[in-house]
Amino acid sequence: QKEVEQDPGPLSVPEGAIVSLNCTYSNSAFQYFMWYRQYSRKGPELLMYTYSSGNKEDGRFTAQVDKSSKYISLFIRDSQPSDSATYLCAMRQAGTALIFGKGTTLSVSS
Amino acid sequence: SAVISQKPSRDICQRGTSLTIQCQVDSQVTMMFWYRQQPGQSLTLIATANQGSEATYESGFVIDKFPISRPNLTFSTLTVSNMSPEDSSIYLCSVGTTSGTDTQYFGPGTRLTVL
């Protein structure tokens, strides 16, 4: 079993839809959880950061961490064509480098 | 957030040659990392670049193939040695911060094609 599992998609939605992206993980020592957005031919851009369990909201984006289920989610409300990108979940223990999921490719059509 | 630049942004190289990729950060950072992103794949950690000591390599990556330097807290290089087509990939520099958020930021990447 890989440490971080993420469905690669692709996921296609119409503009304005609510998007749900998810990752599961196996290492219960992970404490830091992040979502990155990567546009084609660009480096990953940090989108959301969460420490331990709970929810975090930033504009149209909400990140959720459920450590008991080893499950994290990213919700995008009122999705826009500019949200079309690959979304990577990433997580780590204290003092270590990030471990990434495979990324989910999202396409939002106008 | 840290601003990270990489040089070159892309290159096409011949089999058997070596390429050195530079990573420059606009502020001093404790942790610097090098990742590889192969076509259609996620990011794989190559090594942690340690200032003043040898890099720490992940399983499957060795110093002879990917020598790393880190002469100070704002700069690092990764060399891809004796290249083969299998080394064609995007190489990404990343820095960690401990400014309360403990996150990682990434450079724009170096797109390498080996013929």
Interface residues (C-beta under 8 A of the other chain):
Chain A: Q6 Y32 M34 Y36 R41 K42 G43 P44 E45 L46 Y49 Y51 L88 A90 A94 A97 L98 I99 F100 G101 K102 G103
Chain B: S1 I4 M31 F33 Q41 S42 L43 T44 L45 T48 L92 S94 G96 T101 D102 T103 Q104 Y105 F106 G107 P108 G109 R111
